[in-house]
Amino acid sequence: MMERLKRSAVLACCFICTFMGTNVLAENRIDTQLPGAPELSAYGDYKIGVTTVELINPGQIDILQLDNAVPLPDPLPVYDRPLTVEVWYPADAASAGNTTLTAYLRDGTTEVELQGQAERDASPAVNDGSFPLVIVSHGYPGNRFLLSHLAENIASKGYVVASIDHTDSTYRTQAAFGSTLVNRSLDQIFVLDEMERLSMDGTSFFGGLIDASNTALVGYSMGGYGAVITAGAGVTQLSIDYSFGAPHGQLGVHEAGSASHNELIDSRIKTAVAFAPWGMNFGFWDAAGLADIEIPMLFVAGSEDDVSGYENGIRAIWEGATSVERALLTFDNANHNAGAAMPAPVESYVFSDALGFNLSEHYTDPVWQSERMNNISQHFVTAWLNKYMKDDSEAGSYLELVPNSNDGVYAQTDGVFTDDHTYWKGFPDRTAKGLLFEWLQPSGQSSRCDYTDADVNDGWGWNGAAGLSCAPLQVQDNCDYIDADANDGWGWDPVAEESCEPR
């Protein structure tokens, strides 16, 4: 009997490991590349290093000490806010080190090992100049390893990736929601400042490694919420007044049009990727707020997201960011975890009495395989970052797609694609299925644009918060006549938002 029990246990372990797409003995791989993975998901040319940085943001308002049931203290309570940051970076080709990451599961008590390709504290690559910076924000709750599959993947392609443990939002520090609402964007900008400071310090481990003037944000769920705010979208009065939100209106620091939110906008941030950003489905933004987004954005969603919402949530943010070009990648029938979370560690396949659900549900999707979604995300994020941060013209061709992947036609003769070929670039035949990739181009102007001096600037205005010029409100020869046949010859000027007379 004992021998049978032992054999059953081994078989169960093998089954779980096979189901998870990992090696036997629960290696918990975060670097899996499945057969049929799209082209740009493959790891890049750089070896990867990873290290942990402890930061302190002094004098921050202590949201946890505020309560709507008692008067607002004067002065406000402050504390020195600790932030642990995991940094993946291009490493010296001769480096060697431990490739194990140690992370906590969703329950906040179970510690597991993750296996990737990044080597702990490897010497940085110092001969190729500085690298663009990518800041990663996890969900609520989450931790800095939740998107580790993406972080080390893009680091191998010549980026420094700083993934934040947001205090009061991690599995081990989860606290009142108001702290997360207020601090997400503040943490992102603080970490950007600190990474720039470390790169400018010749004695630092990161000395000369980081080009902080060329930064991107990647956020998942509440991290996506923070990225939307940091990208320019100030929040509504409705969200400031929520009883479940930040006490005593402290979320007003991010109110659309406020001086404090305008000061948050940072010209060093060039683009953002938001996986399942939360908040629109609760009215955290309106049309004016979303129109203030200043940078190109890629949104990633599951069509059945029941946390952030799809039509009234993620898709609505994408549609509302009218001042910038933006794209939306949709995993058909996926839920809130679409494309973001690492594969569920084998140890997470256990029911938590304290939480009331199986821990693996925090990482998995009912329809899509995690590793498959991870590979697709790695592919699209690589193309997006290369396009907007490295001016890689070839990267853009991976984003010029027929919207519905199922409509793509794979047409090849003697190894050469024919004119009929419309299949998604980078996807092997029969693999681009169940996906949508949609673009929207700018159709309006940010409400922060000042046209006071437009008469002496050829019609151009100025956005002081973003440090960017605004296109003229009335632009000549900007008419699009693509649909003219169906509109009695009339075209459309997307900048001026006016019809153009027939040619």
C-alpha positions as CSV (number, residue, x, y, z in Angstrom):
1,M,0.0,0.0,0.0
2,M,2.8,2.5,0.9
3,E,4.5,1.8,-2.4
4,R,1.3,2.4,-4.3
5,L,0.9,5.8,-2.5
6,K,4.4,6.8,-3.3
7,R,3.9,5.9,-6.9
8,S,0.6,7.9,-7.0
9,A,2.3,10.9,-5.6
10,V,5.1,10.8,-8.2
11,L,2.5,10.4,-11.0
12,A,0.5,13.3,-9.6
13,C,3.6,15.5,-9.6
14,C,4.5,14.5,-13.2
15,F,0.9,15.3,-14.3
16,I,1.0,18.7,-12.7
17,C,4.4,19.6,-14.1
18,T,3.3,18.4,-17.6
19,F,0.0,20.4,-17.3
20,M,2.0,23.5,-16.4
21,G,4.4,23.2,-19.3
22,T,7.4,22.9,-17.0
23,N,10.0,20.3,-16.3
24,V,9.4,17.5,-13.8
25,L,10.3,18.3,-10.2
26,A,8.5,21.7,-10.3
27,E,11.1,23.9,-11.9
28,N,8.6,26.6,-12.4
29,R,10.1,27.9,-15.6
30,I,9.3,31.5,-16.5
31,D,11.3,31.4,-19.8
32,T,9.3,28.8,-21.7
33,Q,9.2,29.2,-25.5
34,L,6.5,26.9,-26.9
35,P,6.6,25.4,-30.3
36,G,4.7,27.9,-32.5
37,A,5.6,30.9,-30.3
38,P,5.6,34.1,-32.4
39,E,8.9,35.3,-33.7
40,L,9.7,38.2,-31.4
41,S,9.0,36.3,-28.2
42,A,12.4,34.6,-28.6
43,Y,15.1,35.8,-26.2
44,G,17.5,38.4,-27.5
45,D,21.3,38.5,-27.9
46,Y,22.2,39.7,-24.4
47,K,22.8,37.6,-21.4
48,I,20.7,38.8,-18.5
49,G,21.5,39.9,-15.0
50,V,19.1,40.5,-12.1
51,T,19.5,42.2,-8.8
52,T,17.4,43.6,-6.0
53,V,17.4,47.3,-5.0
54,E,15.9,48.7,-1.8
55,L,14.6,52.3,-2.2
56,I,13.1,54.7,0.3
57,N,10.8,57.5,-0.7
58,P,10.9,60.0,2.2
59,G,8.1,62.1,3.5
60,Q,5.2,60.5,1.8
61,I,1.6,61.0,3.1
62,D,0.6,57.9,5.1
63,I,-2.8,57.1,3.6
64,L,-3.2,54.2,6.0
65,Q,-3.3,56.6,9.0
66,L,-6.3,58.5,7.5
67,D,-9.9,57.6,8.2
68,N,-13.1,59.3,6.9
69,A,-14.7,58.6,10.3
70,V,-12.4,61.1,12.0
71,P,-11.3,64.6,11.1
72,L,-8.4,65.1,8.7
73,P,-5.2,65.5,10.8
74,D,-3.2,68.7,10.6
75,P,-0.4,68.2,9.7
76,L,-1.0,65.1,7.6
77,P,0.9,62.0,8.8
78,V,4.0,61.2,6.7
79,Y,6.4,58.3,6.6
80,D,9.4,57.1,4.6
81,R,7.9,54.8,2.0
82,P,10.0,51.6,1.3
83,L,10.0,50.1,-2.2
84,T,11.8,46.9,-3.2
85,V,12.6,46.8,-6.9
86,E,13.8,43.9,-8.9
87,V,16.0,45.0,-11.8
88,W,16.7,42.9,-14.9
89,Y,19.5,44.2,-17.2
90,P,21.8,43.2,-20.1
91,A,24.7,41.4,-18.6
92,D,28.4,40.9,-19.5
93,A,28.7,38.0,-21.9
94,A,31.3,36.3,-19.6
95,S,29.0,36.6,-16.5
96,A,27.8,33.5,-14.6
97,G,25.5,33.2,-11.6
98,N,22.5,31.6,-10.0
99,T,19.3,31.7,-12.2
100,T,16.8,31.0,-9.4
101,L,14.3,33.6,-8.2
102,T,12.6,33.3,-4.9
103,A,9.1,34.6,-4.7
104,Y,6.0,34.4,-2.5
105,L,2.7,33.0,-3.8
106,R,-0.7,34.8,-3.7
107,D,-1.3,33.6,-0.1
108,G,1.7,35.7,1.1
109,T,3.2,32.8,3.1
110,T,4.3,30.2,0.6
111,E,7.7,30.8,-0.8
112,V,8.7,29.2,-4.1
113,E,11.6,29.1,-6.5
114,L,11.2,30.3,-10.1
115,Q,13.7,29.4,-12.8
116,G,14.7,31.7,-15.6
117,Q,17.7,32.8,-17.6
118,A,18.7,35.9,-15.6
119,E,21.9,35.5,-13.4
120,R,21.8,36.9,-9.9
121,D,24.1,40.0,-9.6
122,A,25.9,39.4,-12.9
123,S,28.2,42.1,-14.1
124,P,26.3,44.6,-16.4
125,A,27.2,44.9,-20.0
126,V,29.3,48.1,-20.1
127,N,30.5,48.3,-23.7
128,D,27.2,49.1,-25.5
129,G,26.4,52.4,-23.8
130,S,23.2,53.0,-21.9
131,F,19.9,51.1,-22.4
132,P,16.3,52.3,-22.3
133,L,14.4,51.9,-19.1
134,V,11.2,50.0,-18.6
135,I,9.3,50.3,-15.3
136,V,6.9,47.4,-14.4
137,S,3.9,47.6,-12.0
138,H,2.1,44.6,-10.7
139,G,-1.6,44.2,-9.8
140,Y,-3.4,44.5,-6.4
141,P,-2.2,42.3,-4.8
142,G,0.8,41.1,-6.6
143,N,4.6,41.4,-6.4
144,R,7.6,42.3,-8.5
145,F,7.9,38.8,-9.9
146,L,4.4,38.5,-11.3
147,L,5.5,39.7,-14.8
148,S,9.0,38.2,-14.5
149,H,8.6,36.2,-17.7
150,L,8.3,39.5,-19.6
151,A,10.9,41.4,-17.6
152,E,13.8,39.1,-18.3
153,N,12.7,38.5,-21.9
154,I,12.8,42.2,-22.9
155,A,16.0,42.7,-20.8
156,S,17.7,40.2,-23.1
157,K,16.8,42.6,-26.0
158,G,18.7,45.6,-24.6
159,Y,16.4,47.1,-21.9
160,V,16.9,47.7,-18.2
161,V,13.6,46.6,-16.5
162,A,12.8,47.8,-13.0
163,S,9.8,45.9,-11.5
164,I,8.4,47.4,-8.3
165,D,7.0,45.8,-5.1
166,H,4.4,48.4,-4.4
167,T,4.2,48.8,-0.6
168,D,0.6,48.1,0.7
169,S,-0.1,46.2,-2.5
170,T,2.0,43.1,-2.3
171,Y,0.8,39.7,-1.2
172,R,2.6,40.2,2.1
173,T,1.8,43.9,2.6
174,Q,-1.7,44.2,1.2
175,A,-3.5,47.0,3.0
176,A,-6.3,49.5,2.5
177,F,-7.1,50.1,-1.2
178,G,-6.7,53.9,-0.9
179,S,-3.0,53.6,-0.6
180,T,-2.8,51.8,-3.9
181,L,-5.0,54.3,-5.6
182,V,-2.8,57.2,-4.5
183,N,0.6,55.7,-4.6
184,R,0.8,53.8,-7.9
185,S,1.8,56.7,-10.1
186,L,3.9,58.3,-7.4
187,D,5.9,55.1,-7.0
188,Q,6.4,54.9,-10.8
189,I,7.9,58.4,-11.0
190,F,10.0,58.0,-7.9
191,V,11.5,54.8,-9.2
192,L,12.2,56.5,-12.5
193,D,14.0,59.3,-10.6
194,E,16.0,56.8,-8.6
195,M,17.1,54.7,-11.5
196,E,18.3,57.9,-13.3
197,R,20.1,58.9,-10.1
198,L,21.8,55.5,-9.9
199,S,22.8,55.5,-13.5
200,M,24.4,59.0,-13.1
201,D,26.4,57.8,-10.1
202,G,29.7,56.5,-11.3
203,T,30.2,54.4,-8.2
204,S,26.8,52.7,-8.6
205,F,26.3,49.2,-9.9
206,F,24.1,50.8,-12.6
207,G,26.6,53.6,-13.4
208,G,26.1,54.6,-17.0
209,L,23.8,51.7,-17.8
210,I,20.4,53.4,-18.0
211,D,19.0,56.0,-20.4
212,A,16.2,57.3,-18.1
213,S,15.3,59.9,-20.7
214,N,13.9,57.0,-22.8
215,T,11.5,55.2,-20.4
216,A,8.4,53.1,-20.8
217,L,5.8,51.9,-18.4
218,V,4.3,48.4,-18.2
219,G,1.5,47.9,-15.8
220,Y,-1.0,45.1,-15.1
221,S,-4.4,45.7,-13.5
222,M,-3.8,48.3,-10.8
223,G,-0.3,48.7,-12.3
224,G,-2.2,49.6,-15.6
225,Y,-4.4,52.0,-13.7
226,G,-1.2,53.7,-12.5
227,A,0.3,53.8,-15.9
228,V,-2.9,55.4,-17.4
229,I,-2.6,58.2,-14.8
230,T,1.1,58.6,-15.3
231,A,0.6,58.7,-19.0
232,G,-1.6,61.8,-18.6
233,A,-5.2,60.8,-17.7
234,G,-6.2,62.6,-14.5
235,V,-9.1,61.0,-12.5
236,T,-12.7,62.2,-12.0
237,Q,-14.3,63.8,-9.0
238,L,-16.5,60.8,-8.8
239,S,-13.5,58.6,-8.1
240,I,-12.1,61.0,-5.6
241,D,-15.3,60.8,-3.6
242,Y,-15.7,57.0,-3.5
243,S,-16.1,55.7,0.1
244,F,-13.9,52.7,-0.7
245,G,-11.2,55.0,-2.1
246,A,-8.6,57.2,-0.6
247,P,-9.8,58.9,2.6
248,H,-10.5,62.6,2.8
249,G,-10.2,63.1,-1.0
250,Q,-6.5,62.3,-1.1
251,L,-6.9,60.9,-4.6
252,G,-7.4,64.5,-5.6
253,V,-3.6,64.6,-6.1
254,H,-4.3,62.9,-9.5
255,E,-7.5,64.9,-10.4
256,A,-7.6,65.9,-14.1
257,G,-6.5,69.4,-14.6
258,S,-5.0,69.8,-11.2
259,A,-1.6,71.3,-10.7
260,S,-0.4,68.3,-8.8
261,H,-1.4,65.9,-11.6
262,N,0.1,68.2,-14.3
263,E,3.4,68.1,-12.4
264,L,3.3,64.3,-12.5
265,I,3.5,64.2,-16.3
266,D,7.1,63.4,-17.3
267,S,8.6,63.9,-20.7
268,R,11.1,61.1,-20.0
269,I,8.3,58.5,-20.4
270,K,7.8,57.8,-24.1
271,T,5.2,55.1,-24.2
272,A,3.3,52.6,-22.0
273,V,1.8,49.1,-22.1
274,A,-1.3,48.5,-20.0
275,F,-2.4,45.0,-19.4
276,A,-6.1,44.9,-18.2
277,P,-6.0,48.4,-16.6
278,W,-8.5,48.7,-13.8
279,G,-10.7,51.8,-13.1
280,M,-12.7,52.8,-16.2
281,N,-15.5,50.4,-15.2
282,F,-15.8,52.4,-12.0
283,G,-15.8,55.8,-13.6
284,F,-12.2,56.8,-12.7
285,W,-11.8,58.7,-16.0
286,D,-14.0,60.6,-18.3
287,A,-13.6,61.8,-21.9
288,A,-11.6,64.9,-21.0
289,G,-9.3,63.0,-18.7
290,L,-8.5,60.3,-21.2
291,A,-7.9,62.8,-23.9
292,D,-5.0,64.1,-21.8
293,I,-3.0,60.9,-22.3
294,E,0.2,62.1,-23.9
295,I,2.1,59.1,-25.1
296,P,1.4,56.1,-27.5
297,M,-0.1,53.2,-25.6
298,L,-0.6,49.5,-26.2
299,F,-3.5,48.0,-24.3
300,V,-3.8,44.2,-23.7
301,A,-7.1,42.7,-22.7
302,G,-9.2,39.5,-22.4
303,S,-12.6,39.9,-24.0
304,E,-14.2,38.3,-20.9
305,D,-12.4,40.4,-18.2
306,D,-14.7,40.4,-15.2
307,V,-12.4,42.6,-13.0
308,S,-11.5,45.5,-15.2
309,G,-14.3,45.1,-17.7
310,Y,-13.8,44.9,-21.4
311,E,-16.3,47.1,-23.4
312,N,-16.9,49.5,-20.5
313,G,-13.3,49.2,-19.2
314,I,-10.2,48.5,-21.1
315,R,-11.6,49.0,-24.5
316,A,-13.3,52.3,-23.4
317,I,-9.9,53.6,-22.2
318,W,-8.3,52.7,-25.5
319,E,-11.1,54.4,-27.4
320,G,-11.0,57.5,-25.2
321,A,-7.2,58.2,-25.5
322,T,-8.0,60.4,-28.5
323,S,-4.8,62.5,-28.5
324,V,-2.4,59.7,-29.3
325,E,-2.0,56.7,-31.5
326,R,-2.8,53.5,-29.6
327,A,-3.4,49.8,-30.2
328,L,-5.5,47.1,-28.4
329,L,-4.5,43.4,-28.4
330,T,-7.5,41.2,-27.3
331,F,-7.3,37.6,-26.3
332,D,-10.7,36.2,-27.3
333,N,-12.6,34.6,-24.4
334,A,-9.7,35.3,-21.9
335,N,-10.4,36.8,-18.5
336,H,-8.4,39.2,-16.3
337,N,-5.1,37.4,-16.5
338,A,-4.7,37.7,-20.2
339,G,-1.1,37.9,-21.2
340,A,0.3,39.3,-18.0
341,A,0.9,36.8,-15.2
342,M,3.7,34.3,-15.2
343,P,2.8,30.6,-15.3
344,A,1.3,29.3,-12.0
345,P,4.0,27.7,-9.9
346,V,3.3,24.1,-9.3
347,E,3.0,24.8,-5.5
348,S,0.1,27.1,-6.2
349,Y,-2.2,24.2,-7.1
350,V,-3.7,24.0,-3.7
351,F,-6.9,25.4,-2.2
352,S,-6.4,28.2,0.3
353,D,-8.9,28.1,3.2
354,A,-7.9,31.7,4.1
355,L,-8.6,33.1,0.7
356,G,-11.4,30.8,-0.3
357,F,-10.0,29.7,-3.7
358,N,-7.3,27.6,-5.3
359,L,-4.1,29.8,-5.4
360,S,-3.4,28.8,-9.1
361,E,-6.5,30.8,-10.1
362,H,-4.5,34.0,-9.5
363,Y,-2.2,33.1,-12.4
364,T,-4.2,31.0,-14.8
365,D,-6.9,31.6,-17.4
366,P,-9.8,29.1,-17.9
367,V,-9.3,29.1,-21.7
368,W,-5.8,30.1,-22.7
369,Q,-2.5,28.4,-21.7
370,S,-0.4,30.7,-19.7
371,E,2.8,30.1,-21.6
372,R,1.0,30.7,-24.9
373,M,-0.2,34.0,-23.7
374,N,3.2,34.9,-22.3
375,N,4.9,34.2,-25.6
376,I,2.3,36.4,-27.4
377,S,2.8,39.2,-25.0
378,Q,6.5,39.0,-25.3
379,H,6.2,39.3,-29.0
380,F,3.9,42.3,-29.1
381,V,5.6,44.2,-26.2
382,T,9.0,43.7,-28.0
383,A,7.6,45.1,-31.2
384,W,5.9,48.0,-29.4
385,L,9.0,49.0,-27.4
386,N,11.4,48.7,-30.3
387,K,9.1,50.9,-32.4
388,Y,8.6,53.7,-29.9
389,M,11.9,53.5,-27.9
390,K,14.5,52.4,-30.5
391,D,13.0,53.9,-33.7
392,D,13.1,50.4,-35.2
393,S,11.2,50.7,-38.5
394,E,11.1,47.0,-38.9
395,A,9.3,46.6,-35.6
396,G,6.4,48.5,-36.9
397,S,5.7,45.9,-39.6
398,Y,4.9,43.4,-36.8
399,L,2.1,45.7,-35.7
400,E,0.5,46.3,-39.2
401,L,-2.0,43.5,-39.2
402,V,-5.5,42.5,-40.3
403,P,-7.5,43.2,-37.1
404,N,-8.9,39.7,-36.7
405,S,-6.2,37.1,-36.6
406,N,-8.6,34.5,-37.9
407,D,-9.0,36.4,-41.1
408,G,-5.4,36.3,-42.0
409,V,-4.5,34.2,-45.1
410,Y,-1.2,32.3,-45.1
411,A,-0.1,32.3,-48.8
412,Q,3.3,31.0,-49.7
413,T,4.8,29.5,-52.9
414,D,8.2,27.9,-52.9
415,G,9.0,29.5,-49.6
416,V,8.1,33.0,-50.7
417,F,5.0,34.9,-49.5
418,T,2.7,35.9,-52.3
419,D,0.6,39.0,-52.6
420,D,-2.3,37.2,-51.1
421,H,-0.5,36.7,-47.8
422,T,-2.2,38.6,-45.0
423,Y,-1.2,36.4,-42.1
424,W,0.0,38.0,-38.9
425,K,3.7,38.7,-39.3
426,G,5.9,36.6,-37.0
427,F,3.2,33.9,-36.4
428,P,3.8,30.5,-37.9
429,D,1.0,29.1,-40.0
430,R,-2.1,28.0,-38.1
431,T,-1.0,29.7,-34.9
432,A,-2.5,33.2,-35.2
433,K,-5.9,32.4,-33.8
434,G,-8.3,33.9,-31.3
435,L,-6.7,37.3,-31.3
436,L,-7.6,40.9,-32.3
437,F,-5.1,43.7,-32.9
438,E,-6.7,47.1,-33.5
439,W,-5.3,50.6,-34.0
440,L,-6.8,54.0,-33.4
441,Q,-5.1,57.2,-34.6
442,P,-5.2,60.6,-32.9
443,S,-8.4,62.4,-33.4
444,G,-8.2,65.3,-31.0
445,Q,-6.1,67.5,-28.9
446,S,-5.1,67.3,-25.2
447,S,-7.1,69.8,-23.1
448,R,-3.7,70.9,-21.7
449,C,-2.7,72.5,-25.0
450,D,-2.2,76.2,-24.9
451,Y,-2.7,78.1,-28.2
452,T,-2.0,81.6,-26.8
453,D,1.0,82.1,-29.0
454,A,-0.2,80.0,-32.0
455,D,-0.3,83.1,-34.3
456,V,3.5,83.4,-34.1
457,N,4.2,79.6,-34.1
458,D,2.6,78.6,-37.4
459,G,-0.5,77.6,-35.5
460,W,1.3,75.2,-33.1
461,G,0.4,75.2,-29.4
462,W,2.3,74.1,-26.3
463,N,1.6,71.6,-23.6
464,G,3.6,72.7,-20.6
465,A,2.9,69.6,-18.5
466,A,4.2,67.2,-21.1
467,G,6.8,69.5,-22.5
468,L,5.6,68.9,-26.0
469,S,4.2,70.9,-28.9
470,C,0.6,70.5,-29.9
471,A,-0.4,70.2,-33.5
472,P,-2.3,73.1,-34.9
473,L,-6.0,73.0,-34.4
474,Q,-6.6,73.8,-38.0
475,V,-4.3,71.9,-40.3
476,Q,-4.2,72.3,-44.1
477,D,-3.8,69.3,-46.4
478,N,-4.4,66.8,-43.6
479,C,-7.6,65.4,-45.2
480,D,-8.2,61.7,-45.4
481,Y,-10.3,60.7,-48.4
482,I,-10.2,56.9,-47.8
483,D,-14.0,56.8,-47.3
484,A,-14.8,59.5,-49.8
485,D,-16.7,57.2,-52.1
486,A,-19.2,56.5,-49.4
487,N,-19.4,60.1,-48.2
488,D,-20.3,61.9,-51.4
489,G,-16.7,62.8,-52.0
490,W,-16.1,64.4,-48.5
491,G,-13.0,63.6,-46.6
492,W,-12.1,63.9,-42.9
493,D,-9.4,65.9,-41.1
494,P,-8.6,64.0,-37.9
495,V,-6.5,66.8,-36.4
496,A,-9.0,69.6,-36.9
497,E,-11.9,67.1,-36.4
498,E,-13.7,68.6,-39.4
499,S,-15.0,67.3,-42.7
500,C,-13.0,68.3,-45.8
501,E,-14.7,69.5,-48.9
502,P,-14.6,67.1,-51.9
503,R,-11.4,67.4,-53.9
